[in-house]
Amino acid sequence: MTNPYEAFIPLKHRTGIEPEHTFWEWENKRVHIARRRREAPVRVIVVHGLGTHSGALWPLVAAIEGADLAAIDLPKTPLYDDWLRLLESFISSEDDGRPLILIGAGTGGLLCAEAAHRTGLVAHVIATCLLNPSDQPTRRALFRFSPLTRLIQGRLRNREIPVTRVLNFSKISRSPALSKLCAADEFSGASKITWGFLASYVQHKAKLGAVPVTLMHPDHDLLTPVELSLRTLSRLKAPTDVVMLKDCGHFPIEEPGFTTMLETVTSVIARNS
């Protein structure tokens, strides 16, 4: 087992499948895409949020059946809006006529919902969270402090800060061992983010459309309580559905919620096939 995150997945759902590592060029950046290619009627793109990466999510992604899978690694960029532009470009570049489902983990949830609206190329969005960064209760829950929006233009905008000082990694998982792994991961908690990026994130005002959204939220999420996601969901004009992942923490690995998550994704794939 080469992926340390696989050890935390319920045994019956461990695939041991390694991704195909591919790369895509965007504005002079080499963007990593982990893939499991299939001749399937539906495509799925998985998008991580702040403080994680495709490798951490891959054991969950590999367990998804019935779709052509891709998990993108969002690179360091000056502003949060760059992530949105990048995801829009990737969605457009990958379009081959098949229905596309976006799955967003954590802060990637709202990123997917907005990219779906802006491209018009997405059939359905599935999110584990729908966090509105301009919502003050969300800021208080998510961050250890409130990033200052003026830092976007200030001299500190390019100064980096460890992600562990931004997010409370003790709340990432109900498993202390998994929380520790995430905090120590050089691509997760041990990575760094700029003040300017954080400031741009908290002042971002998402524009959302009518793409159907399924919120599958962990019911023991101590980092981002479900009430925060429901606040955002209630403002959507799109068809929505809520599925609670029983006994799961923010990083959803526990049963029976893990099986519920896979069943939910499979159901959405089937409806769009």
HELIX and SHEET records of a PDB file:
HELIX    1   1 PRO A    4  PHE A    8  5                                   5    
HELIX    2   2 LEU A   11  HIS A   13  5                                   3    
HELIX    3   3 SER A   54  VAL A   61  1                                   8    
HELIX    4   4 TYR A   80  GLU A   94  1                                  15    
HELIX    5   5 GLY A  108  THR A  119  1                                  12    
HELIX    6   6 GLN A  136  LEU A  142  1                                   7    
HELIX    7   7 THR A  149  ILE A  152  5                                   4    
HELIX    8   8 VAL A  163  ARG A  165  5                                   3    
HELIX    9   9 PHE A  169  LYS A  171  5                                   3    
HELIX   10  10 PRO A  176  ALA A  184  1                                   9    
HELIX   11  11 TRP A  195  VAL A  202  1                                   8    
HELIX   12  12 VAL A  226  LEU A  233  1                                   8    
HELIX   13  13 GLY A  257  ASN A  272  1                                  16    
SHEET    1   A 8 GLU A  20  TRP A  26  0                                        
SHEET    2   A 8 LYS A  29  ARG A  36 -1                                        
SHEET    3   A 8 ASP A  68  ILE A  72 -1                                        
SHEET    4   A 8 ARG A  43  VAL A  47  1                                        
SHEET    5   A 8 LEU A 100  GLY A 104  1                                        
SHEET    6   A 8 HIS A 124  ALA A 127  1                                        
SHEET    7   A 8 VAL A 213  PRO A 218  1                                        
SHEET    8   A 8 THR A 240  LEU A 245  1                                        
SHEET    1   B 2 GLU A 160  PRO A 162  0                                        
SHEET    2   B 2 LYS A 192  THR A 194 -1                                        
END                                                                             
